[in-house]
Amino acid sequence: MSDTTSKFPEAAEPHYDRLLRANLERVFNERDAGKRIAALDELFVDEPVMYEPANVVRGRAAIADVAGKLLDQFGPTFRFTPAGAAVGHHGLGSLRWSAGPDGGPVTVTGSDVAEIFDGRIARLWVLLDPPGT
């Protein structure tokens, strides 16, 4: 720890848990494309970037498209569920999650790590756990 103090006022910390849970529920679990776009408009900056393991997705519309295709691919009961509360500080938040068919076995686990600017997600990293962990 440093014994120096900043001469600049600290920006208010975002509510990491509320924001990252809303991203899971209102973007990545939302099957209605119009509602998904509205949520992205509220939760993300104008030009967000999402980093997936094998892809970089730029813009709200592209993120909405990825979320919709993911839900279509895995079936009508597939959903993401938060695993505990999100944590964060200084504009960087993380939320662990699991996903699979509602009421069924977990098929994938991971974390969303988000850089937050002015209370909205600017960049989102989707980190998948190795299978079997």
N, CA, C and O atoms as a GROMACS GRO file, in nm:
protein
  532
    1MET      N    1   0.083  -0.118   0.000
    1MET     CA    2   0.000   0.000   0.000
    1MET      C    3   0.088   0.125   0.000
    1MET      O    4   0.196   0.126   0.058
    2SER      N    5   0.040   0.223  -0.062
    2SER     CA    6   0.112   0.349  -0.070
    2SER      C    7   0.069   0.440   0.042
    2SER      O    8  -0.046   0.436   0.087
    3ASP      N    9   0.161   0.522   0.088
    3ASP     CA   10   0.124   0.618   0.191
    3ASP      C   11   0.090   0.754   0.132
    3ASP      O   12   0.070   0.851   0.205
    4THR      N   13   0.082   0.760  -0.001
    4THR     CA   14   0.044   0.885  -0.065
    4THR      C   15  -0.107   0.887  -0.088
    4THR      O   16  -0.170   0.781  -0.098
    5THR      N   17  -0.162   1.003  -0.096
    5THR     CA   18  -0.306   1.016  -0.123
    5THR      C   19  -0.325   1.094  -0.252
    5THR      O   20  -0.244   1.179  -0.288
    6SER      N   21  -0.433   1.063  -0.319
    6SER     CA   22  -0.464   1.130  -0.444
    6SER      C   23  -0.517   1.270  -0.417
    6SER      O   24  -0.587   1.294  -0.318
    7LYS      N   25  -0.482   1.361  -0.505
    7LYS     CA   26  -0.534   1.497  -0.496
    7LYS      C   27  -0.660   1.513  -0.579
    7LYS      O   28  -0.718   1.622  -0.584
    8PHE      N   29  -0.702   1.404  -0.644
    8PHE     CA   30  -0.819   1.408  -0.728
    8PHE      C   31  -0.933   1.336  -0.657
    8PHE      O   32  -0.911   1.235  -0.591
    9PRO      N   33  -1.055   1.387  -0.669
    9PRO     CA   34  -1.168   1.318  -0.605
    9PRO      C   35  -1.190   1.182  -0.670
    9PRO      O   36  -1.177   1.168  -0.792
   10GLU      N   37  -1.224   1.084  -0.590
   10GLU     CA   38  -1.253   0.950  -0.640
   10GLU      C   39  -1.392   0.947  -0.702
   10GLU      O   40  -1.487   1.003  -0.647
   11ALA      N   41  -1.404   0.882  -0.816
   11ALA     CA   42  -1.534   0.864  -0.878
   11ALA      C   43  -1.612   0.762  -0.795
   11ALA      O   44  -1.554   0.672  -0.735
   12ALA      N   45  -1.741   0.778  -0.794
   12ALA     CA   46  -1.825   0.682  -0.721
   12ALA      C   47  -1.812   0.545  -0.784
   12ALA      O   48  -1.813   0.531  -0.907
   13GLU      N   49  -1.799   0.443  -0.701
   13GLU     CA   50  -1.789   0.306  -0.751
   13GLU      C   51  -1.924   0.262  -0.804
   13GLU      O   52  -2.027   0.291  -0.743
   14PRO      N   53  -1.925   0.192  -0.917
   14PRO     CA   54  -2.053   0.137  -0.967
   14PRO      C   55  -2.098   0.023  -0.878
   14PRO      O   56  -2.020  -0.031  -0.801
   15HIS      N   57  -2.223  -0.013  -0.889
   15HIS     CA   58  -2.276  -0.130  -0.817
   15HIS      C   59  -2.247  -0.252  -0.904
   15HIS      O   60  -2.329  -0.291  -0.988
   16TYR      N   61  -2.130  -0.311  -0.884
   16TYR     CA   62  -2.082  -0.419  -0.970
   16TYR      C   63  -2.180  -0.535  -0.978
   16TYR      O   64  -2.209  -0.585  -1.087
   17ASP      N   65  -2.232  -0.579  -0.863
   17ASP     CA   66  -2.321  -0.695  -0.863
   17ASP      C   67  -2.448  -0.668  -0.943
   17ASP      O   68  -2.488  -0.751  -1.024
   18ARG      N   69  -2.509  -0.555  -0.921
   18ARG     CA   70  -2.633  -0.522  -0.993
   18ARG      C   71  -2.608  -0.514  -1.144
   18ARG      O   72  -2.686  -0.566  -1.223
   19LEU      N   73  -2.498  -0.449  -1.184
   19LEU     CA   74  -2.469  -0.430  -1.326
   19LEU      C   75  -2.436  -0.564  -1.395
   19LEU      O   76  -2.488  -0.592  -1.503
   20LEU      N   77  -2.351  -0.644  -1.335
   20LEU     CA   78  -2.311  -0.769  -1.400
   20LEU      C   79  -2.422  -0.874  -1.397
   20LEU      O   80  -2.433  -0.953  -1.490
   21ARG      N   81  -2.503  -0.874  -1.293
   21ARG     CA   82  -2.620  -0.963  -1.292
   21ARG      C   83  -2.722  -0.920  -1.397
   21ARG      O   84  -2.782  -1.004  -1.464
   22ALA      N   85  -2.741  -0.790  -1.412
   22ALA     CA   86  -2.833  -0.739  -1.514
   22ALA      C   87  -2.783  -0.779  -1.653
   22ALA      O   88  -2.864  -0.811  -1.740
   23ASN      N   89  -2.653  -0.776  -1.675
   23ASN     CA   90  -2.598  -0.819  -1.803
   23ASN      C   91  -2.632  -0.966  -1.830
   23ASN      O   92  -2.675  -1.000  -1.940
   24LEU      N   93  -2.614  -1.052  -1.731
   24LEU     CA   94  -2.649  -1.194  -1.750
   24LEU      C   95  -2.797  -1.211  -1.780
   24LEU      O   96  -2.834  -1.278  -1.877
   25GLU      N   97  -2.881  -1.150  -1.697
   25GLU     CA   98  -3.025  -1.173  -1.707
   25GLU      C   99  -3.088  -1.102  -1.826
   25GLU      O  100  -3.165  -1.162  -1.901
   26ARG      N  101  -3.055  -0.975  -1.845
   26ARG     CA  102  -3.125  -0.894  -1.943
   26ARG      C  103  -3.062  -0.896  -2.083
   26ARG      O  104  -3.125  -0.854  -2.180
   27VAL      N  105  -2.938  -0.944  -2.093
   27VAL     CA  106  -2.873  -0.955  -2.224
   27VAL      C  107  -2.857  -1.102  -2.260
   27VAL      O  108  -2.909  -1.147  -2.363
   28PHE      N  109  -2.785  -1.178  -2.179
   28PHE     CA  110  -2.748  -1.314  -2.218
   28PHE      C  111  -2.854  -1.419  -2.186
   28PHE      O  112  -2.842  -1.532  -2.233
   29ASN      N  113  -2.954  -1.386  -2.107
   29ASN     CA  114  -3.067  -1.478  -2.086
   29ASN      C  115  -3.194  -1.430  -2.155
   29ASN      O  116  -3.296  -1.498  -2.150
   30GLU      N  117  -3.189  -1.315  -2.220
   30GLU     CA  118  -3.309  -1.255  -2.281
   30GLU      C  119  -3.331  -1.309  -2.422
   30GLU      O  120  -3.246  -1.293  -2.509
   31ARG      N  121  -3.444  -1.373  -2.443
   31ARG     CA  122  -3.475  -1.431  -2.574
   31ARG      C  123  -3.544  -1.334  -2.668
   31ARG      O  124  -3.545  -1.355  -2.789
   32ASP      N  125  -3.602  -1.228  -2.615
   32ASP     CA  126  -3.668  -1.126  -2.697
   32ASP      C  127  -3.562  -1.027  -2.746
   32ASP      O  128  -3.501  -0.955  -2.666
   33ALA      N  129  -3.541  -1.022  -2.878
   33ALA     CA  130  -3.434  -0.939  -2.935
   33ALA      C  131  -3.452  -0.791  -2.903
   33ALA      O  132  -3.354  -0.722  -2.877
   34GLY      N  133  -3.574  -0.742  -2.904
   34GLY     CA  134  -3.599  -0.601  -2.874
   34GLY      C  135  -3.564  -0.566  -2.730
   34GLY      O  136  -3.504  -0.462  -2.704
   35LYS      N  137  -3.601  -0.652  -2.637
   35LYS     CA  138  -3.567  -0.631  -2.496
   35LYS      C  139  -3.416  -0.640  -2.474
   35LYS      O  140  -3.359  -0.565  -2.395
   36ARG      N  141  -3.352  -0.732  -2.546
   36ARG     CA  142  -3.206  -0.748  -2.535
   36ARG      C  143  -3.136  -0.620  -2.581
   36ARG      O  144  -3.044  -0.573  -2.514
   37ILE      N  145  -3.178  -0.565  -2.694
   37ILE     CA  146  -3.118  -0.439  -2.744
   37ILE      C  147  -3.142  -0.325  -2.646
   37ILE      O  148  -3.051  -0.245  -2.621
   38ALA      N  149  -3.262  -0.316  -2.591
   38ALA     CA  150  -3.292  -0.210  -2.493
   38ALA      C  151  -3.201  -0.222  -2.371
   38ALA      O  152  -3.153  -0.122  -2.319
   39ALA      N  153  -3.178  -0.344  -2.326
   39ALA     CA  154  -3.090  -0.366  -2.211
   39ALA      C  155  -2.947  -0.326  -2.245
   39ALA      O  156  -2.879  -0.263  -2.164
   40LEU      N  157  -2.901  -0.363  -2.364
   40LEU     CA  158  -2.766  -0.323  -2.405
   40LEU      C  159  -2.752  -0.172  -2.410
   40LEU      O  160  -2.649  -0.117  -2.370
   41ASP      N  161  -2.854  -0.103  -2.460
   41ASP     CA  162  -2.851   0.043  -2.464
   41ASP      C  163  -2.837   0.103  -2.325
   41ASP      O  164  -2.773   0.207  -2.308
   42GLU      N  165  -2.896   0.039  -2.226
   42GLU     CA  166  -2.891   0.088  -2.089
   42GLU      C  167  -2.763   0.048  -2.016
   42GLU      O  168  -2.707   0.128  -1.941
   43LEU      N  169  -2.717  -0.074  -2.038
   43LEU     CA  170  -2.608  -0.130  -1.958
   43LEU      C  171  -2.469  -0.109  -2.016
   43LEU      O  172  -2.370  -0.115  -1.942
   44PHE      N  173  -2.458  -0.086  -2.147
   44PHE     CA  174  -2.329  -0.076  -2.214
   44PHE      C  175  -2.306   0.064  -2.270
   44PHE      O  176  -2.401   0.136  -2.300
   45VAL      N  177  -2.180   0.103  -2.282
   45VAL     CA  178  -2.143   0.229  -2.345
   45VAL      C  179  -2.181   0.223  -2.494
   45VAL      O  180  -2.221   0.117  -2.543
   46ASP      N  181  -2.167   0.334  -2.563
   46ASP     CA  182  -2.206   0.340  -2.704
   46ASP      C  183  -2.131   0.242  -2.793
   46ASP      O  184  -2.191   0.183  -2.883
   47GLU      N  185  -2.004   0.223  -2.771
   47GLU     CA  186  -1.921   0.136  -2.854
   47GLU      C  187  -1.848   0.033  -2.768
   47GLU      O  188  -1.726   0.041  -2.754
   48PRO      N  189  -1.920  -0.064  -2.711
   48PRO     CA  190  -1.854  -0.163  -2.625
   48PRO      C  191  -1.777  -0.266  -2.708
   48PRO      O  192  -1.800  -0.284  -2.827
   49VAL      N  193  -1.687  -0.334  -2.638
   49VAL     CA  194  -1.612  -0.444  -2.698
   49VAL      C  195  -1.624  -0.563  -2.605
   49VAL      O  196  -1.605  -0.550  -2.484
   50MET      N  197  -1.654  -0.681  -2.661
   50MET     CA  198  -1.661  -0.804  -2.584
   50MET      C  199  -1.554  -0.900  -2.637
   50MET      O  200  -1.544  -0.925  -2.757
   51TYR      N  201  -1.476  -0.952  -2.544
   51TYR     CA  202  -1.369  -1.045  -2.578
   51TYR      C  203  -1.412  -1.186  -2.538
   51TYR      O  204  -1.423  -1.217  -2.419
   52GLU      N  205  -1.435  -1.270  -2.637
   52GLU     CA  206  -1.465  -1.410  -2.615
   52GLU      C  207  -1.336  -1.488  -2.638
   52GLU      O  208  -1.241  -1.434  -2.695
   53PRO      N  209  -1.330  -1.615  -2.595
   53PRO     CA  210  -1.206  -1.690  -2.614
   53PRO      C  211  -1.157  -1.694  -2.760
   53PRO      O  212  -1.036  -1.693  -2.784
   54ALA      N  213  -1.248  -1.699  -2.855
   54ALA     CA  214  -1.206  -1.711  -2.995
   54ALA      C  215  -1.256  -1.597  -3.083
   54ALA      O  216  -1.256  -1.610  -3.206
   55ASN      N  217  -1.299  -1.486  -3.023
   55ASN     CA  218  -1.361  -1.381  -3.103
   55ASN      C  219  -1.356  -1.248  -3.029
   55ASN      O  220  -1.357  -1.246  -2.906
   56VAL      N  221  -1.350  -1.139  -3.102
   56VAL     CA  222  -1.366  -1.004  -3.047
   56VAL      C  223  -1.490  -0.946  -3.112
   56VAL      O  224  -1.500  -0.940  -3.235
   57VAL      N  225  -1.585  -0.904  -3.029
   57VAL     CA  226  -1.714  -0.856  -3.077
   57VAL      C  227  -1.723  -0.707  -3.046
   57VAL      O  228  -1.703  -0.665  -2.932
   58ARG      N  229  -1.753  -0.627  -3.148
   58ARG     CA  230  -1.755  -0.482  -3.132
   58ARG      C  231  -1.894  -0.426  -3.157
   58ARG      O  232  -1.955  -0.452  -3.261
   59GLY      N  233  -1.944  -0.349  -3.062
   59GLY     CA  234  -2.072  -0.281  -3.077
   59GLY      C  235  -2.188  -0.354  -3.012
   59GLY      O  236  -2.188  -0.476  -2.997
   60ARG      N  237  -2.287  -0.275  -2.975
   60ARG     CA  238  -2.405  -0.330  -2.907
   60ARG      C  239  -2.481  -0.430  -2.994
   60ARG      O  240  -2.520  -0.537  -2.947
   61ALA      N  241  -2.501  -0.395  -3.121
   61ALA     CA  242  -2.578  -0.484  -3.210
   61ALA      C  243  -2.509  -0.618  -3.226
   61ALA      O  244  -2.575  -0.722  -3.227
   62ALA      N  245  -2.378  -0.617  -3.238
   62ALA     CA  246  -2.303  -0.742  -3.254
   62ALA      C  247  -2.309  -0.825  -3.126
   62ALA      O  248  -2.319  -0.948  -3.133
   63ILE      N  249  -2.302  -0.762  -3.011
   63ILE     CA  250  -2.313  -0.834  -2.884
   63ILE      C  251  -2.452  -0.894  -2.871
   63ILE      O  252  -2.467  -1.009  -2.829
   64ALA      N  253  -2.554  -0.818  -2.907
   64ALA     CA  254  -2.692  -0.869  -2.904
   64ALA      C  255  -2.706  -0.991  -2.994
   64ALA      O  256  -2.772  -1.088  -2.958
   65ASP      N  257  -2.645  -0.986  -3.111
   65ASP     CA  258  -2.651  -1.096  -3.205
   65ASP      C  259  -2.584  -1.221  -3.149
   65ASP      O  260  -2.637  -1.332  -3.161
   66VAL      N  261  -2.467  -1.204  -3.087
   66VAL     CA  262  -2.397  -1.317  -3.026
   66VAL      C  263  -2.483  -1.381  -2.918
   66VAL      O  264  -2.495  -1.503  -2.912
   67ALA      N  265  -2.542  -1.298  -2.832
   67ALA     CA  266  -2.626  -1.351  -2.723
   67ALA      C  267  -2.746  -1.427  -2.779
   67ALA      O  268  -2.778  -1.535  -2.730
   68GLY      N  269  -2.811  -1.372  -2.880
   68GLY     CA  270  -2.927  -1.438  -2.939
   68GLY      C  271  -2.891  -1.571  -3.004
   68GLY      O  272  -2.963  -1.670  -2.987
   69LYS      N  273  -2.780  -1.574  -3.077
   69LYS     CA  274  -2.736  -1.699  -3.141
   69LYS      C  275  -2.698  -1.804  -3.038
   69LYS      O  276  -2.723  -1.923  -3.058
   70LEU      N  277  -2.637  -1.761  -2.930
   70LEU     CA  278  -2.600  -1.854  -2.823
   70LEU      C  279  -2.724  -1.919  -2.762
   70LEU      O  280  -2.727  -2.040  -2.742
   71LEU      N  281  -2.826  -1.839  -2.734
   71LEU     CA  282  -2.950  -1.892  -2.677
   71LEU      C  283  -3.019  -1.986  -2.776
   71LEU      O  284  -3.070  -2.091  -2.736
   72ASP      N  285  -3.021  -1.949  -2.903
   72ASP     CA  286  -3.081  -2.035  -3.005
   72ASP      C  287  -3.006  -2.167  -3.017
   72ASP      O  288  -3.068  -2.273  -3.030
   73GLN      N  289  -2.874  -2.161  -3.012
   73GLN     CA  290  -2.791  -2.280  -3.028
   73GLN      C  291  -2.813  -2.383  -2.918
   73GLN      O  292  -2.817  -2.503  -2.944
   74PHE      N  293  -2.828  -2.336  -2.794
   74PHE     CA  294  -2.834  -2.428  -2.680
   74PHE      C  295  -2.975  -2.462  -2.633
   74PHE      O  296  -2.990  -2.535  -2.536
   75GLY      N  297  -3.076  -2.411  -2.699
   75GLY     CA  298  -3.211  -2.454  -2.669
   75GLY      C  299  -3.290  -2.361  -2.579
   75GLY      O  300  -3.235  -2.269  -2.518
   76PRO      N  301  -3.421  -2.387  -2.571
   76PRO     CA  302  -3.513  -2.293  -2.507
   76PRO      C  303  -3.500  -2.282  -2.356
   76PRO      O  304  -3.551  -2.185  -2.298
   77THR      N  305  -3.435  -2.375  -2.289
   77THR     CA  306  -3.424  -2.365  -2.143
   77THR      C  307  -3.282  -2.332  -2.097
   77THR      O  308  -3.257  -2.324  -1.977
   78PHE      N  309  -3.189  -2.311  -2.191
   78PHE     CA  310  -3.051  -2.277  -2.155
   78PHE      C  311  -3.048  -2.140  -2.091
   78PHE      O  312  -3.112  -2.046  -2.139
   79ARG      N  313  -2.972  -2.129  -1.979
   79ARG     CA  314  -2.961  -1.998  -1.914
   79ARG      C  315  -2.834  -1.989  -1.830
   79ARG      O  316  -2.776  -2.090  -1.790
   80PHE      N  317  -2.794  -1.866  -1.807
   80PHE     CA  318  -2.680  -1.835  -1.722
   80PHE      C  319  -2.730  -1.802  -1.582
   80PHE      O  320  -2.831  -1.735  -1.565
   81THR      N  321  -2.658  -1.851  -1.482
   81THR     CA  322  -2.694  -1.828  -1.342
   81THR      C  323  -2.572  -1.774  -1.268
   81THR      O  324  -2.466  -1.835  -1.273
   82PRO      N  325  -2.586  -1.660  -1.199
   82PRO     CA  326  -2.472  -1.608  -1.122
   82PRO      C  327  -2.432  -1.707  -1.013
   82PRO      O  328  -2.516  -1.776  -0.956
   83ALA      N  329  -2.303  -1.712  -0.986
   83ALA     CA  330  -2.250  -1.796  -0.879
   83ALA      C  331  -2.187  -1.704  -0.776
   83ALA      O  332  -2.067  -1.674  -0.782
   84GLY      N  333  -2.268  -1.658  -0.682
   84GLY     CA  334  -2.219  -1.563  -0.583
   84GLY      C  335  -2.236  -1.420  -0.630
   84GLY      O  336  -2.296  -1.394  -0.734
   85ALA      N  337  -2.182  -1.330  -0.552
   85ALA     CA  338  -2.193  -1.187  -0.582
   85ALA      C  339  -2.074  -1.141  -0.665
   85ALA      O  340  -1.963  -1.193  -0.651
   86ALA      N  341  -2.098  -1.044  -0.750
   86ALA     CA  342  -1.988  -0.981  -0.826
   86ALA      C  343  -1.902  -0.900  -0.730
   86ALA      O  344  -1.950  -0.848  -0.630
   87VAL      N  345  -1.775  -0.892  -0.763
   87VAL     CA  346  -1.682  -0.810  -0.687
   87VAL      C  347  -1.613  -0.714  -0.782
   87VAL      O  348  -1.609  -0.737  -0.903
   88GLY      N  349  -1.560  -0.606  -0.727
   88GLY     CA  350  -1.489  -0.513  -0.811
   88GLY      C  351  -1.441  -0.392  -0.736
   88GLY      O  352  -1.481  -0.366  -0.622
   89HIS      N  353  -1.354  -0.320  -0.801
   89HIS     CA  354  -1.310  -0.190  -0.751
   89HIS      C  355  -1.240  -0.116  -0.864
   89HIS      O  356  -1.190  -0.177  -0.958
   90HIS      N  357  -1.236   0.014  -0.853
   90HIS     CA  358  -1.168   0.100  -0.950
   90HIS      C  359  -1.210   0.074  -1.095
   90HIS      O  360  -1.127   0.081  -1.186
   91GLY      N  361  -1.338   0.043  -1.114
   91GLY     CA  362  -1.391   0.029  -1.250
   91GLY      C  363  -1.374  -0.108  -1.313
   91GLY      O  364  -1.402  -0.124  -1.432
   92LEU      N  365  -1.329  -0.208  -1.236
   92LEU     CA  366  -1.315  -0.343  -1.289
   92LEU      C  367  -1.395  -0.439  -1.202
   92LEU      O  368  -1.372  -0.448  -1.082
   93GLY      N  369  -1.490  -0.509  -1.264
   93GLY     CA  370  -1.576  -0.600  -1.189
   93GLY      C  371  -1.572  -0.740  -1.246
   93GLY      O  372  -1.542  -0.760  -1.364
   94SER      N  373  -1.604  -0.838  -1.161
   94SER     CA  374  -1.602  -0.978  -1.202
   94SER      C  375  -1.720  -1.052  -1.140
   94SER      O  376  -1.752  -1.033  -1.023
   95LEU      N  377  -1.784  -1.136  -1.221
   95LEU     CA  378  -1.895  -1.218  -1.175
   95LEU      C  379  -1.876  -1.360  -1.227
   95LEU      O  380  -1.866  -1.381  -1.347
   96ARG      N  381  -1.873  -1.456  -1.135
   96ARG     CA  382  -1.869  -1.597  -1.174
   96ARG      C  383  -2.010  -1.642  -1.208
   96ARG      O  384  -2.107  -1.591  -1.153
   97TRP      N  385  -2.021  -1.739  -1.300
   97TRP     CA  386  -2.152  -1.789  -1.342
   97TRP      C  387  -2.139  -1.935  -1.384
   97TRP      O  388  -2.030  -1.987  -1.408
   98SER      N  389  -2.254  -1.999  -1.392
   98SER     CA  390  -2.265  -2.132  -1.452
   98SER      C  391  -2.378  -2.125  -1.554
   98SER      O  392  -2.462  -2.035  -1.548
   99ALA      N  393  -2.379  -2.220  -1.647
   99ALA     CA  394  -2.482  -2.220  -1.750
   99ALA      C  395  -2.518  -2.362  -1.789
   99ALA      O  396  -2.435  -2.453  -1.785
  100GLY      N  397  -2.642  -2.377  -1.827
  100GLY     CA  398  -2.692  -2.505  -1.873
  100GLY      C  399  -2.843  -2.498  -1.884
  100GLY      O  400  -2.901  -2.391  -1.864
  101PRO      N  401  -2.906  -2.610  -1.916
  101PRO     CA  402  -3.051  -2.610  -1.924
  101PRO      C  403  -3.112  -2.583  -1.786
  101PRO      O  404  -3.063  -2.634  -1.685
  102ASP      N  405  -3.218  -2.504  -1.783
  102ASP     CA  406  -3.286  -2.470  -1.658
  102ASP      C  407  -3.327  -2.599  -1.587
  102ASP      O  408  -3.402  -2.680  -1.642
  103GLY      N  409  -3.278  -2.617  -1.465
  103GLY     CA  410  -3.309  -2.737  -1.388
  103GLY      C  411  -3.226  -2.858  -1.427
  103GLY      O  412  -3.243  -2.965  -1.369
  104GLY      N  413  -3.138  -2.843  -1.525
  104GLY     CA  414  -3.057  -2.955  -1.573
  104GLY      C  415  -2.913  -2.944  -1.528
  104GLY      O  416  -2.881  -2.860  -1.444
  105PRO      N  417  -2.826  -3.025  -1.583
  105PRO     CA  418  -2.686  -3.022  -1.543
  105PRO      C  419  -2.615  -2.897  -1.596
  105PRO      O  420  -2.649  -2.843  -1.701
  106VAL      N  421  -2.516  -2.852  -1.520
  106VAL     CA  422  -2.433  -2.740  -1.563
  106VAL      C  423  -2.345  -2.788  -1.678
  106VAL      O  424  -2.278  -2.891  -1.668
  107THR      N  425  -2.345  -2.712  -1.788
  107THR     CA  426  -2.264  -2.751  -1.903
  107THR      C  427  -2.138  -2.668  -1.919
  107THR      O  428  -2.043  -2.711  -1.985
  108VAL      N  429  -2.135  -2.549  -1.859
  108VAL     CA  430  -2.017  -2.463  -1.868
  108VAL      C  431  -2.017  -2.367  -1.749
  108VAL      O  432  -2.123  -2.325  -1.702
  109THR      N  433  -1.898  -2.334  -1.702
  109THR     CA  434  -1.882  -2.234  -1.598
  109THR      C  435  -1.778  -2.134  -1.644
  109THR      O  436  -1.696  -2.162  -1.732
  110GLY      N  437  -1.782  -2.017  -1.584
  110GLY     CA  438  -1.686  -1.915  -1.620
  110GLY      C  439  -1.707  -1.788  -1.542
  110GLY      O  440  -1.774  -1.787  -1.438
  111SER      N  441  -1.649  -1.682  -1.592
  111SER     CA  442  -1.659  -1.550  -1.530
  111SER      C  443  -1.672  -1.445  -1.637
  111SER      O  444  -1.617  -1.458  -1.746
  112ASP      N  445  -1.745  -1.341  -1.605
  112ASP     CA  446  -1.746  -1.219  -1.685
  112ASP      C  447  -1.663  -1.117  -1.609
  112ASP      O  448  -1.684  -1.095  -1.490
  113VAL      N  449  -1.570  -1.056  -1.677
  113VAL     CA  450  -1.489  -0.949  -1.620
  113VAL      C  451  -1.515  -0.825  -1.703
  113VAL      O  452  -1.498  -0.826  -1.825
  114ALA      N  453  -1.556  -0.718  -1.636
  114ALA     CA  454  -1.599  -0.599  -1.709
  114ALA      C  455  -1.523  -0.475  -1.664
  114ALA      O  456  -1.502  -0.452  -1.545
  115GLU      N  457  -1.484  -0.396  -1.764
  115GLU     CA  458  -1.434  -0.263  -1.738
  115GLU      C  459  -1.555  -0.170  -1.746
  115GLU      O  460  -1.628  -0.171  -1.845
  116ILE      N  461  -1.575  -0.093  -1.642
  116ILE     CA  462  -1.695  -0.011  -1.632
  116ILE      C  463  -1.656   0.136  -1.636
  116ILE      O  464  -1.566   0.181  -1.564
  117PHE      N  465  -1.724   0.209  -1.722
  117PHE     CA  466  -1.699   0.351  -1.739
  117PHE      C  467  -1.830   0.426  -1.723
  117PHE      O  468  -1.926   0.397  -1.793
  118ASP      N  469  -1.834   0.521  -1.632
  118ASP     CA  470  -1.956   0.599  -1.604
  118ASP      C  471  -2.077   0.509  -1.577
  118ASP      O  472  -2.187   0.537  -1.623
  119GLY      N  473  -2.055   0.400  -1.503
  119GLY     CA  474  -2.164   0.312  -1.463
  119GLY      C  475  -2.212   0.215  -1.569
  119GLY      O  476  -2.312   0.147  -1.550
  120ARG      N  477  -2.141   0.208  -1.683
  120ARG     CA  478  -2.183   0.119  -1.792
  120ARG      C  479  -2.065   0.034  -1.837
  120ARG      O  480  -1.949   0.073  -1.821
  121ILE      N  481  -2.094  -0.082  -1.892
  121ILE     CA  482  -1.990  -0.174  -1.936
  121ILE      C  483  -1.927  -0.122  -2.065
  121ILE      O  484  -1.995  -0.099  -2.164
  122ALA      N  485  -1.795  -0.104  -2.060
  122ALA     CA  486  -1.721  -0.058  -2.178
  122ALA      C  487  -1.655  -0.177  -2.249
  122ALA      O  488  -1.658  -0.188  -2.371
  123ARG      N  489  -1.594  -0.264  -2.170
  123ARG     CA  490  -1.531  -0.384  -2.225
  123ARG      C  491  -1.568  -0.502  -2.136
  123ARG      O  492  -1.572  -0.491  -2.013
  124LEU      N  493  -1.594  -0.616  -2.201
  124LEU     CA  494  -1.636  -0.736  -2.130
  124LEU      C  495  -1.553  -0.854  -2.178
  124LEU      O  496  -1.547  -0.882  -2.298
  125TRP      N  497  -1.488  -0.921  -2.084
  125TRP     CA  498  -1.413  -1.042  -2.115
  125TRP      C  499  -1.494  -1.161  -2.065
  125TRP      O  500  -1.534  -1.164  -1.948
  126VAL      N  501  -1.518  -1.258  -2.152
  126VAL     CA  502  -1.588  -1.381  -2.116
  126VAL      C  503  -1.480  -1.488  -2.098
  126VAL      O  504  -1.416  -1.530  -2.194
  127LEU      N  505  -1.462  -1.531  -1.974
  127LEU     CA  506  -1.358  -1.628  -1.941
  127LEU      C  507  -1.425  -1.761  -1.908
  127LEU      O  508  -1.501  -1.770  -1.813
  128LEU      N  509  -1.396  -1.863  -1.988
  128LEU     CA  510  -1.455  -1.994  -1.968
  128LEU      C  511  -1.359  -2.081  -1.887
  128LEU      O  512  -1.238  -2.083  -1.913
  129ASP      N  513  -1.414  -2.153  -1.789
  129ASP     CA  514  -1.334  -2.247  -1.713
  129ASP      C  515  -1.303  -2.369  -1.799
  129ASP      O  516  -1.384  -2.406  -1.884
  130PRO      N  517  -1.187  -2.432  -1.779
  130PRO     CA  518  -1.159  -2.556  -1.851
  130PRO      C  519  -1.264  -2.661  -1.818
  130PRO      O  520  -1.315  -2.663  -1.706
  131PRO      N  521  -1.298  -2.749  -1.911
  131PRO     CA  522  -1.397  -2.854  -1.883
  131PRO      C  523  -1.354  -2.938  -1.762
  131PRO      O  524  -1.236  -2.969  -1.745
  132GLY      N  525  -1.452  -2.974  -1.681
  132GLY     CA  526  -1.427  -3.058  -1.566
  132GLY      C  527  -1.379  -2.986  -1.443
  132GLY      O  528  -1.343  -3.051  -1.344
  133THR      N  529  -1.377  -2.851  -1.444
  133THR     CA  530  -1.333  -2.779  -1.323
  133THR      C  531  -1.450  -2.722  -1.250
  133THR      O  532  -1.433  -2.658  -1.146
   0.00000   0.00000   0.00000
